[in-house]
Amino acid sequence: MIGKNVVVGNNVKIHPYVYIDGNVIIEDNVEIFPFAVIGTPPEHKYAGSNERGRVYIGEGTIIREGTIITMPTGMATYIGKRCYLMGNSHVGHDCSVYDDAILGGNAMLAGHSIVMDGAFIGDNAVVHQWSVVGSHAMVGMATPVKRNVLPFTTVWGSPPRWYKLNRIGFDRWMDSVDGVDVEAEWEVIRSMYSLPIKCLKTLGDLASMKRHVDGAPFVIGHVERFIEYISAQEAGDKTLLQYGGLWSTNELRFDI
């Protein structure tokens, strides 16, 4: 079933037994597999109706069998470009999943979670509401994420522990970027984490990380956005987190 308010782009493949309803925008070259459910009301007992909210799915994203993406309580539940959502993954209300991110099978994002560019959420992992997973981070299978995950790091276990930097994820990202000295960029990341990870608990520590990457244009943007989100958390500014902080009405294409 595809509801009357669903906007579908070009070359979109929707397999049988998919349910899409509500204000949903699907950009070009998206593929949605059987039994996916998109645009149902948010799983929030006190949310009420929300006629202005949208679900947005970016160009080239693949949504596998049984995945659920719910409507927001606020502005939008957002899936970026070229994301890959494996079978039975769950994207809760008001979540933001940015470009090239991957959700493993049965991975679950609670409301208002943010998964930044290129991050990988492993099978059966769970992300607590209002948490931020940094760009190109790796969350191991069945890990319960109750705090923010730093960019370019790997965490797993229960409780989650930091183990190493995510060199594999970094290399995959660099494969798509031309004209970059990969080893130089990697050395910048290593320098950024010269402090013990367990000491990176304050905004001052994060600002110190940023100073290490001022000369690395392909890394600094991800660090700056992560710090922006954490600053909003510290200040209790949920507006920035709820609306993703990076969106514009052009990116969301509410007018198409």
C-alpha positions in Angstrom: 0.0 0.0 0.0 1.2 3.5 -0.9 -0.8 6.4 0.7 -2.0 9.4 -1.2 0.5 11.8 0.4 3.6 9.8 -0.5 5.9 11.5 -3.0 8.0 9.0 -5.0 11.0 10.1 -7.1 12.4 8.6 -10.3 13.6 5.0 -10.7 12.3 4.0 -7.3 11.7 0.2 -6.9 9.1 -0.7 -4.3 8.7 -4.5 -3.9 5.3 -6.2 -3.0 3.9 -6.1 0.5 5.4 -2.7 1.4 3.3 -0.3 3.5 4.0 3.5 3.1 1.6 6.1 4.4 1.6 9.7 5.7 3.8 12.5 4.5 6.7 10.6 3.1 9.2 11.8 0.5 11.2 9.2 -1.4 14.0 10.5 -3.6 15.4 8.9 -6.8 16.9 5.5 -7.1 15.7 4.2 -3.7 14.8 0.5 -3.3 12.4 -0.8 -0.7 12.1 -4.5 0.0 9.0 -6.5 1.1 7.3 -6.0 4.4 9.0 -2.6 5.1 6.7 -0.2 7.0 7.3 3.6 6.5 5.4 6.6 7.8 3.2 5.1 10.5 2.6 7.2 13.6 5.4 7.7 16.1 5.7 5.1 18.9 5.2 7.8 21.5 2.2 7.5 23.9 1.8 11.3 24.3 2.9 12.5 20.9 -0.6 13.2 19.4 -1.1 14.0 15.8 1.5 15.8 13.7 0.3 16.9 10.2 3.4 18.9 9.4 5.9 16.1 10.1 7.7 14.2 7.3 9.6 11.1 6.7 12.4 11.8 4.2 14.4 9.1 2.4 17.5 10.3 0.4 18.6 9.3 -3.0 20.1 5.8 -3.5 19.1 4.4 -0.1 18.3 0.7 0.2 15.7 -0.4 2.8 15.6 -4.2 3.3 12.8 -6.5 4.5 10.8 -5.7 7.6 12.4 -2.3 8.3 10.3 0.2 10.2 10.6 4.0 9.9 8.1 6.0 11.9 6.8 9.5 11.5 8.3 12.3 13.7 6.8 14.1 16.7 8.5 17.2 15.4 9.8 18.2 11.9 11.1 15.0 10.3 12.5 11.5 10.5 15.4 11.7 8.1 17.3 9.1 6.1 20.2 10.5 4.0 21.7 9.5 0.7 23.1 6.0 -0.1 22.2 4.6 3.4 21.7 0.8 3.8 19.1 -0.3 6.3 19.3 -4.1 6.7 16.4 -6.4 7.5 14.2 -5.6 10.5 16.1 -2.5 11.5 14.1 0.2 13.3 14.3 4.0 12.9 12.3 5.7 15.6 10.6 9.1 15.5 12.7 12.2 14.8 15.9 10.2 14.1 18.5 11.4 11.7 20.5 8.9 9.7 23.0 10.7 7.5 24.6 9.9 4.2 26.2 6.5 3.7 25.3 5.2 7.2 24.5 1.5 7.6 22.1 -0.1 10.1 22.7 -3.9 10.6 19.9 -6.4 10.9 17.6 -5.8 13.9 19.5 -2.6 14.8 17.2 -0.2 16.7 17.4 3.6 17.0 15.3 5.2 19.7 13.6 8.5 19.2 15.8 11.6 18.3 18.9 9.5 17.8 21.5 10.9 15.3 23.7 8.6 13.3 26.3 10.7 11.4 27.8 10.1 8.0 29.2 6.7 7.2 28.6 5.3 10.7 27.9 1.5 11.0 25.4 0.2 13.6 26.0 -3.5 14.0 23.4 -6.3 14.1 21.0 -6.1 17.1 22.7 -3.0 18.5 20.4 -0.5 20.2 20.9 3.3 20.4 19.4 5.2 23.3 17.2 8.2 22.6 19.0 11.6 22.0 22.3 9.8 21.5 24.8 10.8 18.8 26.9 8.3 16.9 29.8 10.2 15.3 30.8 10.0 11.6 32.5 6.8 10.5 32.2 5.2 13.9 31.5 1.5 14.3 29.1 0.1 16.9 29.6 -3.7 17.4 26.8 -6.2 17.3 24.3 -6.3 20.2 25.9 -3.2 21.8 23.5 -1.1 23.9 24.6 2.5 23.2 23.6 4.7 26.1 26.0 7.6 25.5 27.5 9.4 22.5 30.0 7.6 20.3 33.0 9.6 19.1 33.8 10.0 15.4 36.1 7.4 13.7 36.0 5.1 16.8 34.9 1.5 17.3 32.9 0.5 20.4 31.3 -2.8 21.4 30.3 -4.9 24.4 27.9 -4.4 27.3 28.5 -1.9 28.7 30.0 -0.4 25.6 33.8 0.1 25.6 36.1 1.9 23.2 38.5 -0.5 21.6 40.2 1.2 18.6 39.9 3.6 15.8 37.8 2.5 12.8 40.5 2.3 10.1 38.4 0.1 7.9 35.5 2.6 7.9 37.9 5.4 7.2 39.4 3.6 4.3 36.0 2.9 2.7 35.2 6.6 3.0 38.5 7.7 1.5 37.9 5.3 -1.5 35.1 7.7 -2.6 37.2 10.8 -2.3 39.7 11.8 -5.0 42.9 13.7 -4.5 43.4 13.1 -0.8 46.5 12.0 1.0 44.9 9.1 2.9 47.8 8.5 5.3 48.1 12.1 6.1 44.4 12.4 7.0 44.7 9.2 9.1 47.6 10.6 11.0 45.5 13.7 11.8 42.8 11.4 13.3 45.4 9.6 15.3 46.7 12.9 16.6 43.2 14.0 17.5 42.9 11.0 19.8 46.3 11.4 21.4 44.4 11.9 24.7 43.1 8.7 26.3 39.6 8.1 25.1 38.3 7.8 28.7 39.4 11.4 29.3 37.3 12.9 26.5 34.3 13.8 28.7 34.0 17.5 28.4 33.4 20.1 25.7 36.9 21.4 26.5 38.4 18.0 25.6 36.4 17.9 22.4 37.6 21.4 21.5 41.1 20.2 22.1 40.4 17.4 19.6 39.2 19.9 17.0 42.5 21.9 17.2 44.3 18.8 16.0 42.3 18.6 12.8 42.3 22.3 11.8 44.5 21.4 8.8 42.5 18.4 7.6 39.5 19.6 5.6 38.0 16.1 5.1 38.0 15.4 8.8 37.3 18.7 10.5 33.7 19.0 9.2 32.7 15.8 10.9 34.3 16.8 14.2 32.7 20.2 14.1 29.2 18.8 13.6 29.7 16.2 16.4 30.8 19.0 18.8 27.8 21.1 17.7 25.4 18.3 18.7 27.2 17.6 22.0 27.2 21.3 22.8 23.4 21.3 22.3 23.1 18.3 24.6 25.1 20.1 27.3 23.0 23.2 26.9 19.7 21.3 27.0 18.9 22.6 23.5 16.9 19.8 22.1 15.8 21.8 19.1 19.1 21.4 17.4 19.1 17.7 18.0 15.5 17.2 17.1 15.9 18.9 13.7 19.2 17.4 12.9 21.1 20.8 12.9 22.2 20.4 9.3 18.9 20.4 7.4 17.4 23.1 5.2 14.1 23.1 3.5 15.9 22.6 0.2 17.6 19.4 1.5 14.3 18.1 2.8 12.5 19.0 -0.5 9.1 19.5 1.3 7.9 21.3 -1.8 8.2 18.5 -4.4 
